[in-house]
Amino acid sequence: MDTPRFLPAHPDRLDRVAGPWASLFGEHSRNAIAGWSNAAFGQWHTRRKLGRLVVHIPRHPDAVERVLLANAANYHKPRIVKKLIAPLVGRGLLSADGELWRTQRKIVAPSFAPGAVAGLIATMAHAARGAMSDWPERGTIDVAQTATDTTMRIIAEALFSADPRLVTPQATRHIAAALEAAGSVRLSAILGLPTLRLTRVARAGARGQRYLRETLTAIVRERGPEGGEDFLGGMIRDLNTRFSRSEATALAIDNAATFYLAGHETTANTLCWAAYLMAGAPQVQERAREEAKAALTGDPATLPQRLPYLKQVVDEALRLYPPAPRFDREAVADDMLAGEPVGAGDIVSIWPWLIHRHRHLWDDPDAFDPDRFAPGREADRHRFQYLPFGAGPRICVGARFAQTEALVILAHWIAARRFALVEGAPPDPVGLVTLRPRGGLKLTLSPAD
Ligand code: HEM
């Protein structure tokens, strides 16, 4: 389809390369996707020395493949990042390595298999319709808020039998604060600097972490070793067959926090950015709407399979605004990454934000073009230049859940409403742990027909 070019918002780029310490101060410390130079989107590898620490940022897909797949055993989650996120997610799946990681992955994987996810489509559709019941027929809404409320409800229902303690506005506020604080202290922690616990952000973050951990601890303890008939219950039972009672309880709490956090904020961001992109490209939106309307008349259990064009839109939204804009590893032993030496103990940062907009990997990289993901176009790209869910053995365990959820919700929303940009109010993308629109994302609604 020949669609007018839509160039969605991104932070300004610098003409010069910023010094390594710029990442600690200034805009980059508040927004990890800001403060990059134009050159950063054309280079293959950067090596930065920060004090005694060496940080590599490889962009060549061969190097990324080596870190995440071919030599994945040599690249662990960084000790410093583990320490940083421990108060929130402990030793759960996201932060564990080695045998502890393998065991936990084995326990949760069946809950995210195709059949299990298809069984959640009705829950997802119900939440999508519920969100619309609060919308005006015509007018402006904050898509970020409605998306977060919707995905939070779905994760609470799908994994925790809709425990009411997990869907309150108070819970939403605490989670946002905990994530913001974790993101803002990340770099100082990597460098071993004090993490300024006295700032407002840090104090709110600590309160948020406490609230979340206390709530999930109460929920897990109330369940007892039998667990109950949902994801959390199955995980508690399985953990109790492999670990001591106290260890199983501790890991159940860590994973409850991991899945609650990892399982909704990222998908909420995907919904936001996809809605924004379609608002900026009305022809794309119209084509996706026609597809959605037709798809919604069929069997709900197979709805996502009838949305191939909307899937292209979501894939492109995940390219332009990867909800996890970076993730890190620490080298266990010396290695070579596409000709660049890496030392034991070095940090290797994988940056989907840079790789997804790299000018030697993509044509017109900053433009919105869902046709990049049209069937048959896979051969145009390297498998490791598109990484919204990571890759290799540690690829996001919830990827299918997230893609299904995004398709089901967006199909309901665009079939009922037309989304348009609000004049003079472009979104402000900000990346800390996740990539979200700062201050929300306002779009104007009108009836679809
Ligand atoms: C669009 C939505 C999502 C995005 C973009 C996303 C992205 C990612 C990425 C990039 C990783 C790999 C990080 C690394 O290698 O260091 C990851 C891992 C993970 N994600 Fe997601 N995620 C999404 C949704 C979900 C959902 C819905 C769940 C659960 C319900 C989830 C749970 C996890 C967990 C537990 C891990 C750790 C897996 C492991 O290390 O074995 N994510 N995610």
Residues whose N, C-alpha, C, O or C-beta is under 5 A from the ligand:
A	BS01	HEM	L93 L94 R105 F259 A262 G263 T266 T267 T270 P323 A324 F327 D328 L387 P388 F389 G390 P393 R394 I395 C396 V397 G398 F401 A402
